[in-house]
Amino acid sequence: MKLVYTDEAIEDLKRLREFIEVHNPSAAAKIAAELVGKIGLLPDFPKMGTPVEIAPVPDSVRDMIFGKYVVRYSLHASAIIILRVWHGLEGER
């Protein structure tokens, strides 16, 4: 299964890393690598996230929680699309 990032998700990852980097540069690299590593597990475990009940088809849009971060993704027959990534304190994107 193919893993695809939307432009918004890529910008989210950049934004989160830049925010953390201001306060703790070494943590920024570590957290970014851990997030990308967790996301990399999705092709093998596509339903590891929880369904987003407000989605038109809840089982096709899921949220994976990693520490304080949320990765929203959608499931398709041949791909997993990473829609957005945010810190839990930011609220839904």
Secondary structure, 3 states (H helix, E strand, C coil): CEEEECHHHHHHHHHHHHHHHHHCHHHHHHHHHHHHHHHCCCCCCCCCCEECCCCCCHHHEEEEEECCEEEEEEECCCEEEEEEEEEHHHCCC
